Amino acid sequence: MLEKQAMMIQQSQEKQELDMIEKEEQIMKMDISNLDPISAVYFQNRKLEILQKRGFNFQLTRFICCLM
């Protein structure tokens, strides 16, 4: 019984990890050139966070946009 529960938990965790990888891949493939400046900065920073999480040593740069 406990083995079955442990296996189900492991499968659930693996599915969550695969879902996260898929979402991150969508973000990495995203063309941000046509986005408004705030959204472009957000997604650029998300891309940098993903790269950093995967072991690339990029410094995250937080941009400040002034819209007037």
CHARMM-style PDB file with segment names, atoms N, HN, CA, C and O in Angstrom:
ATOM      1  N   MET     1       0.824  -1.202   0.000  1.00  0.00      PROA
ATOM      2  CA  MET     1       0.000   0.000   0.000  1.00  0.00      PROA
ATOM      3  C   MET     1       0.870   1.269   0.000  1.00  0.00      PROA
ATOM      4  O   MET     1       0.657   2.181  -0.799  1.00  0.00      PROA
ATOM      5  N   LEU     2       1.848   1.306   0.907  1.00  0.00      PROA
ATOM      6  HN  LEU     2       2.022   0.565   1.556  1.00  0.00      PROA
ATOM      7  CA  LEU     2       2.729   2.480   0.973  1.00  0.00      PROA
ATOM      8  C   LEU     2       3.583   2.612  -0.280  1.00  0.00      PROA
ATOM      9  O   LEU     2       3.862   3.722  -0.734  1.00  0.00      PROA
ATOM     10  N   GLU     3       3.995   1.485  -0.832  1.00  0.00      PROA
ATOM     11  HN  GLU     3       3.769   0.584  -0.463  1.00  0.00      PROA
ATOM     12  CA  GLU     3       4.788   1.520  -2.062  1.00  0.00      PROA
ATOM     13  C   GLU     3       3.981   2.114  -3.209  1.00  0.00      PROA
ATOM     14  O   GLU     3       4.507   2.876  -4.021  1.00  0.00      PROA
ATOM     15  N   LYS     4       2.714   1.763  -3.268  1.00  0.00      PROA
ATOM     16  HN  LYS     4       2.287   1.144  -2.609  1.00  0.00      PROA
ATOM     17  CA  LYS     4       1.843   2.284  -4.315  1.00  0.00      PROA
ATOM     18  C   LYS     4       1.663   3.791  -4.164  1.00  0.00      PROA
ATOM     19  O   LYS     4       1.687   4.529  -5.149  1.00  0.00      PROA
ATOM     20  N   GLN     5       1.484   4.240  -2.923  1.00  0.00      PROA
ATOM     21  HN  GLN     5       1.465   3.641  -2.123  1.00  0.00      PROA
ATOM     22  CA  GLN     5       1.345   5.686  -2.677  1.00  0.00      PROA
ATOM     23  C   GLN     5       2.629   6.419  -3.029  1.00  0.00      PROA
ATOM     24  O   GLN     5       2.590   7.494  -3.628  1.00  0.00      PROA
ATOM     25  N   ALA     6       3.758   5.845  -2.662  1.00  0.00      PROA
ATOM     26  HN  ALA     6       3.789   4.971  -2.175  1.00  0.00      PROA
ATOM     27  CA  ALA     6       5.051   6.461  -2.975  1.00  0.00      PROA
ATOM     28  C   ALA     6       5.244   6.556  -4.480  1.00  0.00      PROA
ATOM     29  O   ALA     6       5.752   7.561  -4.979  1.00  0.00      PROA
ATOM     30  N   MET     7       4.841   5.514  -5.210  1.00  0.00      PROA
ATOM     31  HN  MET     7       4.429   4.698  -4.805  1.00  0.00      PROA
ATOM     32  CA  MET     7       4.971   5.519  -6.660  1.00  0.00      PROA
ATOM     33  C   MET     7       4.044   6.577  -7.277  1.00  0.00      PROA
ATOM     34  O   MET     7       4.427   7.267  -8.223  1.00  0.00      PROA
ATOM     35  N   MET     8       2.837   6.699  -6.740  1.00  0.00      PROA
ATOM     36  HN  MET     8       2.527   6.139  -5.972  1.00  0.00      PROA
ATOM     37  CA  MET     8       1.909   7.703  -7.245  1.00  0.00      PROA
ATOM     38  C   MET     8       2.428   9.118  -6.993  1.00  0.00      PROA
ATOM     39  O   MET     8       2.290   9.994  -7.848  1.00  0.00      PROA
ATOM     40  N   ILE     9       3.017   9.338  -5.833  1.00  0.00      PROA
ATOM     41  HN  ILE     9       3.129   8.627  -5.139  1.00  0.00      PROA
ATOM     42  CA  ILE     9       3.600  10.647  -5.518  1.00  0.00      PROA
ATOM     43  C   ILE     9       4.746  10.945  -6.466  1.00  0.00      PROA
ATOM     44  O   ILE     9       4.858  12.057  -6.981  1.00  0.00      PROA
ATOM     45  N   GLN    10       5.591   9.964  -6.696  1.00  0.00      PROA
ATOM     46  HN  GLN    10       5.501   9.060  -6.277  1.00  0.00      PROA
ATOM     47  CA  GLN    10       6.726  10.154  -7.604  1.00  0.00      PROA
ATOM     48  C   GLN    10       6.238  10.465  -9.014  1.00  0.00      PROA
ATOM     49  O   GLN    10       6.783  11.352  -9.671  1.00  0.00      PROA
ATOM     50  N   GLN    11       5.230   9.758  -9.485  1.00  0.00      PROA
ATOM     51  HN  GLN    11       4.787   9.037  -8.951  1.00  0.00      PROA
ATOM     52  CA  GLN    11       4.690  10.002 -10.818  1.00  0.00      PROA
ATOM     53  C   GLN    11       4.093  11.404 -10.916  1.00  0.00      PROA
ATOM     54  O   GLN    11       4.238  12.078 -11.936  1.00  0.00      PROA
ATOM     55  N   SER    12       3.430  11.832  -9.864  1.00  0.00      PROA
ATOM     56  HN  SER    12       3.312  11.285  -9.035  1.00  0.00      PROA
ATOM     57  CA  SER    12       2.847  13.174  -9.839  1.00  0.00      PROA
ATOM     58  C   SER    12       3.939  14.238  -9.899  1.00  0.00      PROA
ATOM     59  O   SER    12       3.816  15.226 -10.624  1.00  0.00      PROA
ATOM     60  N   GLN    13       5.004  14.030  -9.136  1.00  0.00      PROA
ATOM     61  HN  GLN    13       5.104  13.228  -8.547  1.00  0.00      PROA
ATOM     62  CA  GLN    13       6.123  14.974  -9.149  1.00  0.00      PROA
ATOM     63  C   GLN    13       6.798  15.014 -10.511  1.00  0.00      PROA
ATOM     64  O   GLN    13       7.180  16.085 -10.984  1.00  0.00      PROA
ATOM     65  N   GLU    14       6.945  13.864 -11.140  1.00  0.00      PROA
ATOM     66  HN  GLU    14       6.634  12.995 -10.756  1.00  0.00      PROA
ATOM     67  CA  GLU    14       7.553  13.814 -12.468  1.00  0.00      PROA
ATOM     68  C   GLU    14       6.690  14.535 -13.488  1.00  0.00      PROA
ATOM     69  O   GLU    14       7.210  15.231 -14.361  1.00  0.00      PROA
ATOM     70  N   LYS    15       5.373  14.376 -13.387  1.00  0.00      PROA
ATOM     71  HN  LYS    15       4.950  13.811 -12.678  1.00  0.00      PROA
ATOM     72  CA  LYS    15       4.463  15.071 -14.298  1.00  0.00      PROA
ATOM     73  C   LYS    15       4.544  16.575 -14.092  1.00  0.00      PROA
ATOM     74  O   LYS    15       4.562  17.329 -15.065  1.00  0.00      PROA
ATOM     75  N   GLN    16       4.593  17.022 -12.844  1.00  0.00      PROA
ATOM     76  HN  GLN    16       4.578  16.409 -12.054  1.00  0.00      PROA
ATOM     77  CA  GLN    16       4.726  18.455 -12.564  1.00  0.00      PROA
ATOM     78  C   GLN    16       6.021  19.003 -13.145  1.00  0.00      PROA
ATOM     79  O   GLN    16       6.036  20.105 -13.694  1.00  0.00      PROA
ATOM     80  N   GLU    17       7.102  18.250 -13.031  1.00  0.00      PROA
ATOM     81  HN  GLU    17       7.090  17.355 -12.585  1.00  0.00      PROA
ATOM     82  CA  GLU    17       8.393  18.674 -13.573  1.00  0.00      PROA
ATOM     83  C   GLU    17       8.326  18.769 -15.097  1.00  0.00      PROA
ATOM     84  O   GLU    17       8.834  19.725 -15.682  1.00  0.00      PROA
ATOM     85  N   LEU    18       7.705  17.790 -15.735  1.00  0.00      PROA
ATOM     86  HN  LEU    18       7.291  17.013 -15.259  1.00  0.00      PROA
ATOM     87  CA  LEU    18       7.562  17.826 -17.191  1.00  0.00      PROA
ATOM     88  C   LEU    18       6.704  19.006 -17.634  1.00  0.00      PROA
ATOM     89  O   LEU    18       7.013  19.661 -18.630  1.00  0.00      PROA
ATOM     90  N   ASP    19       5.630  19.280 -16.897  1.00  0.00      PROA
ATOM     91  HN  ASP    19       5.380  18.748 -16.088  1.00  0.00      PROA
ATOM     92  CA  ASP    19       4.782  20.434 -17.207  1.00  0.00      PROA
ATOM     93  C   ASP    19       5.574  21.735 -17.100  1.00  0.00      PROA
ATOM     94  O   ASP    19       5.440  22.621 -17.944  1.00  0.00      PROA
ATOM     95  N   MET    20       6.401  21.847 -16.055  1.00  0.00      PROA
ATOM     96  HN  MET    20       6.510  21.127 -15.369  1.00  0.00      PROA
ATOM     97  CA  MET    20       7.211  23.049 -15.859  1.00  0.00      PROA
ATOM     98  C   MET    20       8.223  23.191 -16.994  1.00  0.00      PROA
ATOM     99  O   MET    20       8.443  24.295 -17.492  1.00  0.00      PROA
ATOM    100  N   ILE    21       8.831  22.101 -17.401  1.00  0.00      PROA
ATOM    101  HN  ILE    21       8.653  21.204 -16.996  1.00  0.00      PROA
ATOM    102  CA  ILE    21       9.794  22.136 -18.508  1.00  0.00      PROA
ATOM    103  C   ILE    21       9.115  22.598 -19.792  1.00  0.00      PROA
ATOM    104  O   ILE    21       9.670  23.410 -20.533  1.00  0.00      PROA
ATOM    105  N   GLU    22       7.919  22.085 -20.056  1.00  0.00      PROA
ATOM    106  HN  GLU    22       7.468  21.425 -19.454  1.00  0.00      PROA
ATOM    107  CA  GLU    22       7.183  22.491 -21.248  1.00  0.00      PROA
ATOM    108  C   GLU    22       6.866  23.985 -21.226  1.00  0.00      PROA
ATOM    109  O   GLU    22       7.015  24.670 -22.238  1.00  0.00      PROA
ATOM    110  N   LYS    23       6.431  24.485 -20.079  1.00  0.00      PROA
ATOM    111  HN  LYS    23       6.310  23.929 -19.257  1.00  0.00      PROA
ATOM    112  CA  LYS    23       6.123  25.914 -19.954  1.00  0.00      PROA
ATOM    113  C   LYS    23       7.374  26.758 -20.150  1.00  0.00      PROA
ATOM    114  O   LYS    23       7.338  27.792 -20.817  1.00  0.00      PROA
ATOM    115  N   GLU    24       8.482  26.309 -19.564  1.00  0.00      PROA
ATOM    116  HN  GLU    24       8.511  25.469 -19.023  1.00  0.00      PROA
ATOM    117  CA  GLU    24       9.732  27.049 -19.719  1.00  0.00      PROA
ATOM    118  C   GLU    24      10.199  27.031 -21.172  1.00  0.00      PROA
ATOM    119  O   GLU    24      10.722  28.031 -21.663  1.00  0.00      PROA
ATOM    120  N   GLU    25      10.016  25.914 -21.860  1.00  0.00      PROA
ATOM    121  HN  GLU    25       9.591  25.101 -21.461  1.00  0.00      PROA
ATOM    122  CA  GLU    25      10.400  25.848 -23.270  1.00  0.00      PROA
ATOM    123  C   GLU    25       9.566  26.801 -24.111  1.00  0.00      PROA
ATOM    124  O   GLU    25      10.079  27.411 -25.049  1.00  0.00      PROA
ATOM    125  N   GLN    26       8.280  26.937 -23.784  1.00  0.00      PROA
ATOM    126  HN  GLN    26       7.863  26.442 -23.022  1.00  0.00      PROA
ATOM    127  CA  GLN    26       7.424  27.882 -24.492  1.00  0.00      PROA
ATOM    128  C   GLN    26       7.928  29.311 -24.286  1.00  0.00      PROA
ATOM    129  O   GLN    26       7.954  30.107 -25.225  1.00  0.00      PROA
ATOM    130  N   ILE    27       8.325  29.629 -23.062  1.00  0.00      PROA
ATOM    131  HN  ILE    27       8.304  28.983 -22.299  1.00  0.00      PROA
ATOM    132  CA  ILE    27       8.842  30.963 -22.779  1.00  0.00      PROA
ATOM    133  C   ILE    27      10.151  31.196 -23.536  1.00  0.00      PROA
ATOM    134  O   ILE    27      10.358  32.273 -24.095  1.00  0.00      PROA
ATOM    135  N   MET    28      11.037  30.193 -23.559  1.00  0.00      PROA
ATOM    136  HN  MET    28      10.869  29.318 -23.105  1.00  0.00      PROA
ATOM    137  CA  MET    28      12.322  30.347 -24.229  1.00  0.00      PROA
ATOM    138  C   MET    28      12.153  30.549 -25.739  1.00  0.00      PROA
ATOM    139  O   MET    28      12.963  31.236 -26.363  1.00  0.00      PROA
ATOM    140  N   LYS    29      11.121  29.963 -26.325  1.00  0.00      PROA
ATOM    141  HN  LYS    29      10.464  29.405 -25.818  1.00  0.00      PROA
ATOM    142  CA  LYS    29      10.883  30.082 -27.765  1.00  0.00      PROA
ATOM    143  C   LYS    29      10.105  31.348 -28.131  1.00  0.00      PROA
ATOM    144  O   LYS    29       9.956  31.673 -29.309  1.00  0.00      PROA
ATOM    145  N   MET    30       9.620  32.049 -27.130  1.00  0.00      PROA
ATOM    146  HN  MET    30       9.741  31.786 -26.173  1.00  0.00      PROA
ATOM    147  CA  MET    30       8.746  33.192 -27.362  1.00  0.00      PROA
ATOM    148  C   MET    30       9.477  34.348 -28.049  1.00  0.00      PROA
ATOM    149  O   MET    30      10.576  34.728 -27.645  1.00  0.00      PROA
ATOM    150  N   ASP    31       8.859  34.894 -29.080  1.00  0.00      PROA
ATOM    151  HN  ASP    31       7.966  34.585 -29.408  1.00  0.00      PROA
ATOM    152  CA  ASP    31       9.376  36.075 -29.764  1.00  0.00      PROA
ATOM    153  C   ASP    31       8.834  37.303 -29.027  1.00  0.00      PROA
ATOM    154  O   ASP    31       7.637  37.588 -29.070  1.00  0.00      PROA
ATOM    155  N   ILE    32       9.719  38.011 -28.365  1.00  0.00      PROA
ATOM    156  HN  ILE    32      10.691  37.780 -28.331  1.00  0.00      PROA
ATOM    157  CA  ILE    32       9.276  39.150 -27.564  1.00  0.00      PROA
ATOM    158  C   ILE    32       9.409  40.481 -28.306  1.00  0.00      PROA
ATOM    159  O   ILE    32       9.131  41.540 -27.744  1.00  0.00      PROA
ATOM    160  N   SER    33       9.827  40.422 -29.549  1.00  0.00      PROA
ATOM    161  HN  SER    33      10.053  39.562 -30.005  1.00  0.00      PROA
ATOM    162  CA  SER    33      10.086  41.664 -30.291  1.00  0.00      PROA
ATOM    163  C   SER    33       8.837  42.501 -30.546  1.00  0.00      PROA
ATOM    164  O   SER    33       8.937  43.714 -30.733  1.00  0.00      PROA
ATOM    165  N   ASN    34       7.665  41.873 -30.557  1.00  0.00      PROA
ATOM    166  HN  ASN    34       7.583  40.888 -30.406  1.00  0.00      PROA
ATOM    167  CA  ASN    34       6.442  42.626 -30.826  1.00  0.00      PROA
ATOM    168  C   ASN    34       5.624  42.929 -29.571  1.00  0.00      PROA
ATOM    169  O   ASN    34       4.505  43.433 -29.663  1.00  0.00      PROA
ATOM    170  N   LEU    35       6.176  42.625 -28.412  1.00  0.00      PROA
ATOM    171  HN  LEU    35       7.086  42.215 -28.337  1.00  0.00      PROA
ATOM    172  CA  LEU    35       5.463  42.876 -27.167  1.00  0.00      PROA
ATOM    173  C   LEU    35       5.648  44.318 -26.722  1.00  0.00      PROA
ATOM    174  O   LEU    35       6.596  44.993 -27.124  1.00  0.00      PROA
ATOM    175  N   ASP    36       4.729  44.775 -25.888  1.00  0.00      PROA
ATOM    176  HN  ASP    36       3.959  44.227 -25.562  1.00  0.00      PROA
ATOM    177  CA  ASP    36       4.908  46.100 -25.289  1.00  0.00      PROA
ATOM    178  C   ASP    36       6.147  46.038 -24.379  1.00  0.00      PROA
ATOM    179  O   ASP    36       6.537  44.956 -23.940  1.00  0.00      PROA
ATOM    180  N   PRO    37       6.758  47.186 -24.099  1.00  0.00      PROA
ATOM    181  CA  PRO    37       8.029  47.186 -23.361  1.00  0.00      PROA
ATOM    182  C   PRO    37       7.984  46.465 -22.012  1.00  0.00      PROA
ATOM    183  O   PRO    37       8.921  45.745 -21.667  1.00  0.00      PROA
ATOM    184  N   ILE    38       6.927  46.647 -21.263  1.00  0.00      PROA
ATOM    185  HN  ILE    38       6.166  47.231 -21.543  1.00  0.00      PROA
ATOM    186  CA  ILE    38       6.848  46.013 -19.943  1.00  0.00      PROA
ATOM    187  C   ILE    38       6.778  44.500 -20.073  1.00  0.00      PROA
ATOM    188  O   ILE    38       7.467  43.782 -19.348  1.00  0.00      PROA
ATOM    189  N   SER    39       5.957  44.011 -20.986  1.00  0.00      PROA
ATOM    190  HN  SER    39       5.398  44.594 -21.575  1.00  0.00      PROA
ATOM    191  CA  SER    39       5.853  42.559 -21.190  1.00  0.00      PROA
ATOM    192  C   SER    39       7.163  41.997 -21.725  1.00  0.00      PROA
ATOM    193  O   SER    39       7.576  40.908 -21.326  1.00  0.00      PROA
ATOM    194  N   ALA    40       7.818  42.721 -22.620  1.00  0.00      PROA
ATOM    195  HN  ALA    40       7.483  43.605 -22.945  1.00  0.00      PROA
ATOM    196  CA  ALA    40       9.094  42.264 -23.169  1.00  0.00      PROA
ATOM    197  C   ALA    40      10.133  42.116 -22.066  1.00  0.00      PROA
ATOM    198  O   ALA    40      10.878  41.137 -22.039  1.00  0.00      PROA
ATOM    199  N   VAL    41      10.186  43.069 -21.172  1.00  0.00      PROA
ATOM    200  HN  VAL    41       9.581  43.865 -21.194  1.00  0.00      PROA
ATOM    201  CA  VAL    41      11.139  43.012 -20.059  1.00  0.00      PROA
ATOM    202  C   VAL    41      10.805  41.833 -19.149  1.00  0.00      PROA
ATOM    203  O   VAL    41      11.697  41.106 -18.712  1.00  0.00      PROA
ATOM    204  N   TYR    42       9.528  41.651 -18.871  1.00  0.00      PROA
ATOM    205  HN  TYR    42       8.803  42.241 -19.226  1.00  0.00      PROA
ATOM    206  CA  TYR    42       9.110  40.540 -18.020  1.00  0.00      PROA
ATOM    207  C   TYR    42       9.578  39.212 -18.616  1.00  0.00      PROA
ATOM    208  O   TYR    42      10.193  38.400 -17.924  1.00  0.00      PROA
ATOM    209  N   PHE    43       9.287  38.992 -19.896  1.00  0.00      PROA
ATOM    210  HN  PHE    43       8.787  39.652 -20.458  1.00  0.00      PROA
ATOM    211  CA  PHE    43       9.640  37.715 -20.502  1.00  0.00      PROA
ATOM    212  C   PHE    43      11.143  37.570 -20.709  1.00  0.00      PROA
ATOM    213  O   PHE    43      11.662  36.455 -20.655  1.00  0.00      PROA
ATOM    214  N   GLN    44      11.847  38.665 -20.941  1.00  0.00      PROA
ATOM    215  HN  GLN    44      11.425  39.570 -20.985  1.00  0.00      PROA
ATOM    216  CA  GLN    44      13.309  38.586 -21.034  1.00  0.00      PROA
ATOM    217  C   GLN    44      13.888  38.150 -19.692  1.00  0.00      PROA
ATOM    218  O   GLN    44      14.790  37.313 -19.643  1.00  0.00      PROA
ATOM    219  N   ASN    45      13.374  38.712 -18.617  1.00  0.00      PROA
ATOM    220  HN  ASN    45      12.642  39.392 -18.657  1.00  0.00      PROA
ATOM    221  CA  ASN    45      13.845  38.320 -17.290  1.00  0.00      PROA
ATOM    222  C   ASN    45      13.467  36.879 -16.959  1.00  0.00      PROA
ATOM    223  O   ASN    45      14.243  36.175 -16.312  1.00  0.00      PROA
ATOM    224  N   ARG    46      12.298  36.432 -17.388  1.00  0.00      PROA
ATOM    225  HN  ARG    46      11.668  37.004 -17.914  1.00  0.00      PROA
ATOM    226  CA  ARG    46      11.905  35.028 -17.179  1.00  0.00      PROA
ATOM    227  C   ARG    46      12.868  34.103 -17.920  1.00  0.00      PROA
ATOM    228  O   ARG    46      13.265  33.061 -17.398  1.00  0.00      PROA
ATOM    229  N   LYS    47      13.245  34.496 -19.154  1.00  0.00      PROA
ATOM    230  HN  LYS    47      12.923  35.342 -19.578  1.00  0.00      PROA
ATOM    231  CA  LYS    47      14.203  33.698 -19.909  1.00  0.00      PROA
ATOM    232  C   LYS    47      15.538  33.618 -19.173  1.00  0.00      PROA
ATOM    233  O   LYS    47      16.146  32.551 -19.099  1.00  0.00      PROA
ATOM    234  N   LEU    48      15.985  34.726 -18.640  1.00  0.00      PROA
ATOM    235  HN  LEU    48      15.491  35.593 -18.700  1.00  0.00      PROA
ATOM    236  CA  LEU    48      17.242  34.733 -17.890  1.00  0.00      PROA
ATOM    237  C   LEU    48      17.144  33.864 -16.641  1.00  0.00      PROA
ATOM    238  O   LEU    48      18.094  33.159 -16.300  1.00  0.00      PROA
ATOM    239  N   GLU    49      16.002  33.909 -15.957  1.00  0.00      PROA
ATOM    240  HN  GLU    49      15.231  34.482 -16.233  1.00  0.00      PROA
ATOM    241  CA  GLU    49      15.797  33.069 -14.774  1.00  0.00      PROA
ATOM    242  C   GLU    49      15.851  31.589 -15.136  1.00  0.00      PROA
ATOM    243  O   GLU    49      16.442  30.788 -14.412  1.00  0.00      PROA
ATOM    244  N   ILE    50      15.239  31.232 -16.248  1.00  0.00      PROA
ATOM    245  HN  ILE    50      14.758  31.882 -16.836  1.00  0.00      PROA
ATOM    246  CA  ILE    50      15.236  29.838 -16.695  1.00  0.00      PROA
ATOM    247  C   ILE    50      16.656  29.393 -17.013  1.00  0.00      PROA
ATOM    248  O   ILE    50      17.074  28.304 -16.619  1.00  0.00      PROA
ATOM    249  N   LEU    51      17.396  30.232 -17.726  1.00  0.00      PROA
ATOM    250  HN  LEU    51      17.057  31.117 -18.047  1.00  0.00      PROA
ATOM    251  CA  LEU    51      18.782  29.894 -18.050  1.00  0.00      PROA
ATOM    252  C   LEU    51      19.617  29.741 -16.794  1.00  0.00      PROA
ATOM    253  O   LEU    51      20.436  28.828 -16.690  1.00  0.00      PROA
ATOM    254  N   GLN    52      19.410  30.633 -15.846  1.00  0.00      PROA
ATOM    255  HN  GLN    52      18.744  31.375 -15.930  1.00  0.00      PROA
ATOM    256  CA  GLN    52      20.153  30.569 -14.591  1.00  0.00      PROA
ATOM    257  C   GLN    52      19.813  29.282 -13.831  1.00  0.00      PROA
ATOM    258  O   GLN    52      20.697  28.637 -13.268  1.00  0.00      PROA
ATOM    259  N   LYS    53      18.548  28.920 -13.820  1.00  0.00      PROA
ATOM    260  HN  LYS    53      17.830  29.445 -14.277  1.00  0.00      PROA
ATOM    261  CA  LYS    53      18.108  27.699 -13.149  1.00  0.00      PROA
ATOM    262  C   LYS    53      18.736  26.465 -13.792  1.00  0.00      PROA
ATOM    263  O   LYS    53      18.986  25.467 -13.115  1.00  0.00      PROA
ATOM    264  N   ARG    54      18.988  26.532 -15.091  1.00  0.00      PROA
ATOM    265  HN  ARG    54      18.785  27.342 -15.641  1.00  0.00      PROA
ATOM    266  CA  ARG    54      19.581  25.407 -15.814  1.00  0.00      PROA
ATOM    267  C   ARG    54      21.106  25.413 -15.763  1.00  0.00      PROA
ATOM    268  O   ARG    54      21.754  24.587 -16.405  1.00  0.00      PROA
ATOM    269  N   GLY    55      21.671  26.336 -15.008  1.00  0.00      PROA
ATOM    270  HN  GLY    55      21.143  27.007 -14.487  1.00  0.00      PROA
ATOM    271  CA  GLY    55      23.108  26.312 -14.789  1.00  0.00      PROA
ATOM    272  C   GLY    55      23.917  27.330 -15.550  1.00  0.00      PROA
ATOM    273  O   GLY    55      25.141  27.362 -15.423  1.00  0.00      PROA
ATOM    274  N   PHE    56      23.263  28.170 -16.343  1.00  0.00      PROA
ATOM    275  HN  PHE    56      22.269  28.144 -16.446  1.00  0.00      PROA
ATOM    276  CA  PHE    56      23.987  29.235 -17.032  1.00  0.00      PROA
ATOM    277  C   PHE    56      24.151  30.399 -16.066  1.00  0.00      PROA
ATOM    278  O   PHE    56      23.221  30.741 -15.335  1.00  0.00      PROA
ATOM    279  N   ASN    57      25.315  30.997 -16.061  1.00  0.00      PROA
ATOM    280  HN  ASN    57      26.070  30.719 -16.654  1.00  0.00      PROA
ATOM    281  CA  ASN    57      25.595  32.060 -15.096  1.00  0.00      PROA
ATOM    282  C   ASN    57      25.405  33.435 -15.703  1.00  0.00      PROA
ATOM    283  O   ASN    57      26.371  34.147 -15.978  1.00  0.00      PROA
ATOM    284  N   PHE    58      24.153  33.800 -15.909  1.00  0.00      PROA
ATOM    285  HN  PHE    58      23.369  33.222 -15.687  1.00  0.00      PROA
ATOM    286  CA  PHE    58      23.826  35.129 -16.396  1.00  0.00      PROA
ATOM    287  C   PHE    58      23.391  35.976 -15.213  1.00  0.00      PROA
ATOM    288  O   PHE    58      22.694  35.503 -14.316  1.00  0.00      PROA
ATOM    289  N   GLN    59      23.805  37.214 -15.224  1.00  0.00      PROA
ATOM    290  HN  GLN    59      24.371  37.598 -15.953  1.00  0.00      PROA
ATOM    291  CA  GLN    59      23.323  38.138 -14.201  1.00  0.00      PROA
ATOM    292  C   GLN    59      21.946  38.610 -14.613  1.00  0.00      PROA
ATOM    293  O   GLN    59      21.735  39.026 -15.752  1.00  0.00      PROA
ATOM    294  N   LEU    60      21.013  38.542 -13.686  1.00  0.00      PROA
ATOM    295  HN  LEU    60      21.184  38.203 -12.761  1.00  0.00      PROA
ATOM    296  CA  LEU    60      19.677  39.050 -13.984  1.00  0.00      PROA
ATOM    297  C   LEU    60      19.718  40.564 -13.947  1.00  0.00      PROA
ATOM    298  O   LEU    60      20.221  41.168 -13.000  1.00  0.00      PROA
ATOM    299  N   THR    61      19.188  41.156 -14.977  1.00  0.00      PROA
ATOM    300  HN  THR    61      18.779  40.665 -15.746  1.00  0.00      PROA
ATOM    301  CA  THR    61      19.137  42.606 -15.062  1.00  0.00      PROA
ATOM    302  C   THR    61      17.680  43.021 -15.039  1.00  0.00      PROA
ATOM    303  O   THR    61      16.901  42.646 -15.916  1.00  0.00      PROA
ATOM    304  N   ARG    62      17.329  43.773 -14.063  1.00  0.00      PROA
ATOM    305  HN  ARG    62      17.962  44.078 -13.351  1.00  0.00      PROA
ATOM    306  CA  ARG    62      15.959  44.249 -13.962  1.00  0.00      PROA
ATOM    307  C   ARG    62      15.906  45.626 -14.622  1.00  0.00      PROA
ATOM    308  O   ARG    62      16.572  46.566 -14.187  1.00  0.00      PROA
ATOM    309  N   PHE    63      15.119  45.722 -15.654  1.00  0.00      PROA
ATOM    310  HN  PHE    63      14.578  44.959 -16.008  1.00  0.00      PROA
ATOM    311  CA  PHE    63      15.000  46.964 -16.402  1.00  0.00      PROA
ATOM    312  C   PHE    63      13.846  47.787 -15.837  1.00  0.00      PROA
ATOM    313  O   PHE    63      12.841  47.239 -15.384  1.00  0.00      PROA
ATOM    314  N   ILE    64      14.000  49.069 -15.870  1.00  0.00      PROA
ATOM    315  HN  ILE    64      14.817  49.514 -16.239  1.00  0.00      PROA
ATOM    316  CA  ILE    64      12.933  49.953 -15.455  1.00  0.00      PROA
ATOM    317  C   ILE    64      12.445  50.676 -16.697  1.00  0.00      PROA
ATOM    318  O   ILE    64      13.219  51.329 -17.395  1.00  0.00      PROA
ATOM    319  N   CYS    65      11.175  50.554 -16.958  1.00  0.00      PROA
ATOM    320  HN  CYS    65      10.546  50.023 -16.391  1.00  0.00      PROA
ATOM    321  CA  CYS    65      10.594  51.205 -18.127  1.00  0.00      PROA
ATOM    322  C   CYS    65       9.765  52.383 -17.666  1.00  0.00      PROA
ATOM    323  O   CYS    65       8.960  52.271 -16.741  1.00  0.00      PROA
ATOM    324  N   CYS    66       9.962  53.480 -18.300  1.00  0.00      PROA
ATOM    325  HN  CYS    66      10.615  53.572 -19.052  1.00  0.00      PROA
ATOM    326  CA  CYS    66       9.150  54.662 -18.020  1.00  0.00      PROA
ATOM    327  C   CYS    66       8.280  54.906 -19.236  1.00  0.00      PROA
ATOM    328  O   CYS    66       8.785  55.187 -20.323  1.00  0.00      PROA
ATOM    329  N   LEU    67       6.997  54.802 -19.058  1.00  0.00      PROA
ATOM    330  HN  LEU    67       6.587  54.574 -18.175  1.00  0.00      PROA
ATOM    331  CA  LEU    67       6.075  55.034 -20.155  1.00  0.00      PROA
ATOM    332  C   LEU    67       5.382  56.372 -19.933  1.00  0.00      PROA
ATOM    333  O   LEU    67       4.650  56.551 -18.959  1.00  0.00      PROA
ATOM    334  N   MET    68       5.617  57.293 -20.831  1.00  0.00      PROA
ATOM    335  HN  MET    68       6.211  57.148 -21.622  1.00  0.00      PROA
ATOM    336  CA  MET    68       4.980  58.614 -20.728  1.00  0.00      PROA
ATOM    337  C   MET    68       4.516  59.050 -22.077  1.00  0.00      PROA
ATOM    338  OT1 MET    68       3.952  60.136 -22.215  1.00  0.00      PROA
TER     339      MET     68
END
